[in-house]
């Protein structure tokens, strides 16, 4: 049964008892973007995506969206059962032009009290940010399939280098869906598509965000005959 109502502390307590709930993503919205929270109000600044799986019916799975206050309450409740769960760094392309991969990765930071955000591996953080870009451009409410699987692995192991298969999976999504026409050539590039996306959302002089650690790791360790080139930059 989908989680569509997370209003009220007692309700959230019950949901955490009935479902395995994990934070997946924490994203800032751009101009004109909104999200409907399971707690009621329309969000226009930032939002959290959580995954859920029913303890008694493993096929009852999905994701839901809420704001930062409700998200912090959920994470406090979840940590009582699973202390390894952490708050997530905010993917905010407006806060660190050209340095998204380093946001919230300069030591331990607090995001609303409670357990701190861990110091992410730089490759993992850049892959997390790449998915944040995809979530924004697709305006995703339900983060499922390959993106959900990769995010679950990232948030469970934020200080580790991601699985090569997870990097390839996101790279394939980029190559299939994020292309730009440049000099009469079709070029796959998440960075170029996201720069154009920010421009259309009235971000002045949007930066071309780079993924130096992820790109270098891909070239050295992930590339193969079926996935020969990184499409992040």
C-alpha positions in Angstrom: 0.0 0.0 0.0 1.7 3.3 -1.0 2.7 5.8 1.6 0.7 8.9 0.7 0.1 10.4 4.2 2.9 11.0 6.7 1.2 13.7 8.7 1.6 13.7 12.5 4.3 12.2 14.7 2.2 9.2 15.8 1.6 8.3 12.2 5.3 8.5 11.4 6.1 6.3 14.4 3.7 3.7 13.0 5.1 3.9 9.5 8.6 3.2 10.8 7.3 0.2 12.7 5.5 -1.2 9.6 8.1 -0.4 6.9 11.8 -0.4 6.4 12.3 3.3 5.5 15.5 4.7 4.2 16.5 8.2 2.9 17.5 8.2 -0.8 18.1 11.7 -1.9 18.0 15.3 -0.6 17.6 17.9 -3.4 17.2 21.6 -3.7 14.4 22.7 -6.1 15.1 25.3 -8.7 12.9 28.3 -9.7 9.4 27.3 -10.5 9.8 23.7 -9.3 7.5 22.3 -6.6 6.9 18.9 -4.9 3.9 17.6 -3.1 4.8 16.3 0.3 3.2 13.3 2.0 2.9 15.6 5.0 0.6 18.0 3.1 2.3 21.3 2.1 3.7 22.0 -1.3 7.5 22.2 -1.2 9.3 24.8 -3.2 12.8 24.9 -1.6 14.1 21.4 -1.0 12.8 17.9 -0.5 13.8 14.4 0.6 13.0 11.2 -1.2 12.6 8.1 1.0 12.3 4.4 0.0 10.0 2.0 1.8 9.5 -1.7 2.0 6.7 -3.4 4.0 8.1 -5.8 6.6 5.2 -8.2 6.2 4.8 -7.9 2.4 8.2 -7.3 0.7 6.4 -6.6 -2.6 4.9 -3.5 -1.1 7.6 -1.1 -2.0 8.0 2.4 -3.3 9.2 5.9 -2.5 7.7 9.1 -1.1 8.6 12.8 -0.8 8.6 15.1 2.2 10.2 18.3 3.4 13.2 18.8 5.6 11.4 18.9 9.0 9.4 15.7 8.4 12.6 14.1 6.9 14.6 14.9 10.1 11.8 13.4 12.2 11.7 10.2 10.1 15.5 9.9 10.3 15.5 10.3 14.1 12.9 7.5 14.3 14.8 5.3 11.9 18.0 5.7 13.8 16.5 4.2 16.9 16.2 0.9 14.9 19.2 1.4 12.7 21.9 3.7 14.0 23.9 3.4 10.8 21.3 5.5 8.9 22.5 9.1 8.3 21.1 12.3 7.0 22.0 13.0 3.4 24.0 15.9 1.9 21.9 18.5 0.1 22.4 18.5 -3.6 22.3 22.2 -4.2 23.6 23.4 -7.6 23.1 27.0 -6.5 25.5 26.8 -3.5 28.8 25.8 -5.1 29.1 26.7 -8.8 31.4 24.3 -10.5 32.0 22.3 -7.2 28.8 20.3 -6.7 30.9 17.2 -6.2 32.5 18.8 -3.1 29.3 20.1 -1.5 28.9 18.9 2.1 32.1 16.9 1.6 34.6 19.0 3.5 34.1 17.3 6.9 31.1 16.4 9.0 28.2 18.8 8.7 24.9 19.1 10.5 21.6 19.2 8.6 18.9 20.0 11.1 20.3 18.3 14.2 20.8 14.7 15.2 23.3 12.4 13.6 25.8 14.1 11.3 26.2 13.6 7.6 29.3 11.4 7.0 32.3 12.5 5.0 31.4 11.0 1.6 33.9 9.3 -0.7 34.4 11.9 -3.5 33.5 9.5 -6.3 30.4 8.4 -4.4 29.4 12.0 -3.8 29.8 12.9 -7.5 27.6 9.9 -8.5 25.0 11.0 -5.9 25.1 14.5 -7.4 24.7 13.1 -10.9 21.5 11.3 -9.8 20.4 14.6 -8.1 20.7 16.3 -11.5 18.6 13.6 -13.1 16.0 13.8 -10.4 15.7 17.6 -11.0 15.6 17.4 -14.7 13.0 14.6 -14.8 11.1 16.2 -11.8 10.9 12.8 -10.2 8.5 12.0 -7.4 8.9 8.3 -7.6 12.6 7.3 -7.8 12.5 3.7 -8.9 14.3 1.1 -10.9 18.1 1.5 -11.5 18.3 5.0 -9.9 16.7 3.7 -6.6 19.0 0.7 -6.6 22.1 2.9 -7.0 21.0 5.4 -4.4 20.4 2.7 -1.9 23.9 1.4 -2.4 25.3 4.9 -2.1 23.5 5.9 1.1 24.4 2.5 2.7 28.1 2.9 1.9 28.7 6.7 1.5 32.4 6.4 2.3 33.2 3.7 -0.2 33.8 3.8 -4.0 30.6 2.9 -5.7 30.2 -0.5 -7.5 31.4 -0.4 -11.1 28.1 -1.7 -12.2 26.3 1.2 -10.5 28.5 3.7 -12.3 27.9 2.0 -15.6 24.1 2.0 -14.9 23.9 5.7 -14.4 26.3 6.4 -17.3 23.9 4.3 -19.6 20.9 6.4 -18.4 22.8 9.5 -19.4 23.9 8.2 -22.8 20.3 7.2 -23.5 18.5 10.3 -22.3 20.8 13.4 -22.0 22.1 14.6 -25.3 23.0 18.0 -26.8 23.3 19.1 -30.4 26.8 20.7 -30.8 28.2 21.6 -34.2 25.7 19.3 -35.9 26.8 16.4 -33.6 24.7 14.6 -31.0 26.8 14.6 -27.8 25.8 12.8 -24.6 26.7 15.0 -21.6 24.9 15.3 -18.2 26.8 18.5 -17.4 25.8 20.3 -20.7 22.2 19.2 -20.3 22.0 20.4 -16.7 23.6 23.7 -17.6 20.9 24.2 -20.2 18.2 23.1 -17.7 19.4 25.7 -15.1 19.4 28.4 -17.8 15.8 27.6 -18.6 15.0 27.9 -14.9 16.4 31.4 -14.9 19.6 30.7 -13.0 22.0 33.5 -14.1 25.2 32.4 -15.7 24.7 28.7 -14.8 28.0 26.8 -14.3 29.2 23.8 -16.2 29.4 21.4 -13.4 32.2 18.9 -13.7 32.8 15.3 -12.3 36.6 15.0 -12.2 36.8 12.1 -9.7 34.0 10.1 -11.2 35.2 10.6 -14.8 38.8 9.7 -14.0 37.7 6.6 -12.1 35.4 5.6 -15.0 38.2 5.9 -17.5 40.6 3.9 -15.4 38.4 1.2 -14.0 34.9 1.1 -15.4 35.1 1.5 -19.2 34.6 -1.6 -21.3 33.6 -2.5 -24.8 29.9 -2.0 -24.1 30.3 1.2 -22.0 33.5 2.8 -23.4 33.1 6.5 -22.5 31.9 8.5 -19.5 29.1 10.9 -20.2 29.1 12.9 -17.0 31.1 15.9 -18.2 
